[in-house]
Amino acid sequence: MVHEPSVPHPRASNASRAYLDVPYAEKDAAKALGARWDPSVRRWYDPRPPTAGLKRWAARPEVPELLPGEDRAFGAGLFVDLVPRSCWFTNVQVMWNRSAG
């Protein structure tokens, strides 16, 4: 039996770490303020939370798959036309139909 290491969920891996959402372009700034890279989950974290300089990259809470009160069964099979009436393509079709008729 081969044991494969599982990748822990970022927020559940270590209670002393606060995971951060750091854009690649800002990684050097975060590192200079004390952020560390966790290669197992491929995310930056604050090793001694809360660190004042790292608060701007604090990870946002997870968005649930289904929001409270949301009903996805309502309107099943409906089609919403996202082309507005003011679209040039719609106006061309209307003008063409008038001149042909």
Secondary structure, 3 states (H helix, E strand, C coil): CCCCCCCCCCCCCCCCCEEECCCHHHHHHHHHCCCEEECCCCEEEECCCCCHHHHHHECCCCCCCCCCCCCCCCCCCCCCCCCCCCCHHHHHHHHHHHHHC
